[in-house]
Amino acid sequence: MNKTNYDVAIIGGGHNGLTTACYLAKAGLKVVIVERHEYVGGAAVSRELHPGWTYSNCSYVCSLLRPEIFRDLELAKHGLQIIPYEGSASMLDDGRFYAHYQDHDLTYRSIAQFSKKDAEAYDRFGKDVMRQCKIIKPLLKITPPDPTSFAPKDIMGLFEFAKYFAAKDELGGLGEKEIYDTIRFWTMSVRDYLEEYFESDIVKVHLAGSAIIGTALGPYSPGSAYVLLHHYMGEVDGTVGAWGYARGGMGSITKAMASSFKANNGKIIAGSPVTKILIKNNKSYGLVLENGDEIYANKIVSNLDVKRTFLKVVEEKELPGDFYKAVKNFKIRGSSGKLNIALDDLPIWKSIPVGDPAGTGDLHITQCIEEMEGAYDDWKDGKWSKFPYVDMCIPSINDPTMAPQGKHYMSVFVQYVPYNLADGGWTEEKRLEFGKHVMGRIGSYSKNFNDIINHAEIRTPKEIEAEVGLTEGNIFQGELTMDQLMFNRPVPGYAQYKTPIKNLYMCGSSTHPGGGVMGAPGANAAREILKDLNKKISTHYI
Amino acid sequence: MNSSEISYKKPLLETPFHKRTSENCYSNNWYRWAGYKVVNEYSSIELEYTAVRNTAGVFDITPMHKYDIKGEDAKKFINKLITKDISNIQSNQVAYGIWCNEDGMVIDDGTIFCFNENHFRIFCAERNLNWFSDTATGFKVIIEDISTSIAALAFQGPLSCKILNLLKVNNIENLKPFHFDNYNIENHNVTISRTGFSGDLGYEIWCDPSQAIDVWDSLFKFNRDYKVLAAGMNALEMVRIEAGFIQPNVDFMSAEQALRPNRMRNPYELGLGWLVNLEKKYFTGKQALIRHKEKGLEKKLVGLDVEGDKPAVGSVLYDNSKKNQAKEIGIVTAAMWSPVLKSNIAIGFVNKEHYKLGSNVYAEIYHPEELDYRKIWAECKVVKRQFFNNPRRNAVPAFK
């Protein structure tokens, strides 16, 4: 049995675990990442899963990764490059398409086909969402203050928070109206929110997509508007709300992080599932690996979601009852599926001409909000959606590294797919039937799609959970609803990356500010750990 | 608009004058305006500017937004929308007005043409369909965006009336400023208003897009004797600064577009208090404007007469002749050397201690000079924003 000592041991090499690891290694600590798979990356991976094709088989596009982290970890030097989207589109049943382009006037005219008022309202909407993003952006980087605590740092934190919201000048630039709007935005349904701006079905449903991706909420569910905001607060080179492809797939992000980590003497132990966190007198001190090896460290950090951490690798007897109950109640419902498709040719759409930039970004086929809500109703009934919302893209049009010449890779994110089917659970047969159903839906908007499918990887929440370890396959490590955000994420009283076990921390998307390939939870956790160790580093983020 | 007009290969539309403007745009220098391609500079900004002040210049202003307001409540709607009172407006009269949001912050300005009690037309710089529609709630009016259905030229300069006369445009010299009527230019029915952005004698000509090229050609018909030039947006920017006119999103942020609430401005701050009638029973923003007026101004948009000859473009303004003791008190929004006035002029915001006429402020000018900046600390005097004001602008009958 091997026994090794480290300053910090991190369970799981997802993008947040890697981010925490990089900052701690930069501070000169001896850090190890213990990863279940032979490769790191968690849900930000790209692998050759079909000969010649690279699949970003979980997360598929990038926007939220904090630019400070990009710089601090020198990810460009370690090979990461982001290619911005050129456009996006929703295809209509009547043969037209609705598009957004980089060119503002072109987007205006595209929307004006459906409604001139909506074309103008899009600017209003954009401005209001941008304001909300400006409010929320600085909050991503903070450790949420605990409103029940009298500790000076929490009181100061709340004070800063209040001051920020009350500031009418350069700080937050918020007026009274904006404060009202913020509260509304954080609690409304996306349908109600969009209804205040737009009259045309296709405009509303195109924009509503961002509010349901990865979420077990429908467009009529209160709280869904916040999820839209969550997807808008990213950026590509300062363009807030923009999305892009990571060149080489999403795995390029975590590969660059791993390379940066190793450059700072970090160690990765791959292919080694952790079976148990060693705890004595309410203090964690090490890990037990599947092969029986033990690793000792002063600080243990879990990149796993809060449920997996405390219901699987920490023994129940080590936990306070209230905490255990709160973890059990944490909402982390599976609602998404994913298809990764190798294509022998470029799909030709019935509506979008070949070469149109609108066809190179995210593509959708949902016709109206009611159809989207209907898709959610199916999920509640324990069925996959008859008319699923798809967020699909063909990264290989812009990224020459994803598929052989002349061939293409298509990523299809599917909403909604239940974790448990009402009619007796998932079987191999049902999984294939689900994939066939989604491909059939896509095929009806294309002239050649059905004839060019070379290979398809079909993933229900079960496969995502089994591969990545995300409970129920929930991509955010827990839903992004107000009851699970800020000082309530993941558990009230434990929103500061600490846990009831001394020296055990959390750094995954179950913590503030939540999911998406953002890196903020990982960097915030690193900051807290460094504080506890009285270590200082000077970086853009920390 | 049908989808065949939308192509990613053509992000910018062409105006009905495009054939002519592109033939004359030797510098191939284009400007993007409301989704259209218009000329920034045809060949030389100096020549184009000089034509406007010496003979006449022709500007393609087709991209301007145009809204028809029709219905029995049309007048009531306008009176709710804008801050001044147009109860007494007559047919064929044009009103200049501004509209504010409920907080009394300016959204846009525009010219409002009165065809009759039940039909008005608004011309403005920004898109306003949403704001107008919101304002129209409860009124019997129909608001229609007719921007693409009218071609428009601004024909500005001392010889503009003379040339229209030579084209036998009947009685044009008696068209009063801020009035319009229907005329005929060489067998084409057009609407002509005595309005414009140059602060000089000038007209705006509105016609059906199918007649655009003919109307354009007519204006250049007497070029052998009186040289009329097509003028671009750069020249327009010069004459509008001289005239002291302001532009949304250049001199102030439209309240509909400002991301930062503290960037919005009320009419008093813009020096447009004369357009606000607080006696009027109700209009959008009235309550807030009463409060703004009582409270007094924190800053104001003023004219600046700048020392030296280097334009104070984008300069920060200070309160002291000594740089090391100076406090920031404002910012320049537009600046130029005025060839006709032989002055260095600017428009800018200054704070309440400095906006009175005759006050001195100081501009830090970064003047580019062969890969280096000359930093100039220039004294500026606060003056009236209307730098150029020639009597021929308002003379009736007009100079010909």
Contacts between the chains, C-beta under 8 A, distances in Angstrom:
chain1	res1	chain2	res2	distance
A	87	B	8	7.7
A	96	B	3	5.8
A	101	B	8	6.3
A	101	B	11	7.5
A	103	B	8	7.6
A	103	B	11	4.2
A	105	B	11	5.7
A	105	B	12	6.6
A	105	B	32	7.3
A	105	B	34	7.7
A	105	B	35	3.7
A	106	B	6	7.0
A	106	B	8	6.3
A	106	B	11	4.6
A	108	B	35	6.2
A	109	B	1	6.2
A	109	B	5	7.1
A	109	B	6	5.0
A	109	B	35	6.7
A	110	B	6	5.8
A	112	B	1	5.4
A	113	B	1	6.0
A	113	B	2	7.1
A	113	B	3	5.5
A	113	B	6	6.8
A	116	B	129	5.8
A	116	B	145	5.4
A	117	B	129	5.5
A	117	B	130	5.8
A	117	B	133	6.2
A	120	B	127	4.8
A	120	B	128	7.9
A	120	B	129	5.2
A	120	B	130	4.7
A	121	B	130	5.4
A	123	B	127	7.6
A	123	B	257	7.1
A	124	B	130	6.3
A	124	B	256	6.9
A	127	B	257	6.4
A	127	B	258	8.0
A	127	B	259	5.8
A	130	B	259	5.8
A	131	B	259	6.0
A	134	B	259	7.3
A	168	B	261	7.5
A	168	B	262	6.6
A	169	B	262	5.8
A	170	B	262	7.6
A	173	B	259	8.0
A	173	B	260	4.3
A	173	B	261	6.2
A	173	B	262	6.0
A	174	B	261	7.2
A	175	B	261	4.1
A	175	B	262	7.8
A	177	B	261	7.5
A	178	B	261	6.5
A	356	B	8	5.3
A	357	B	8	5.4
A	358	B	8	7.0
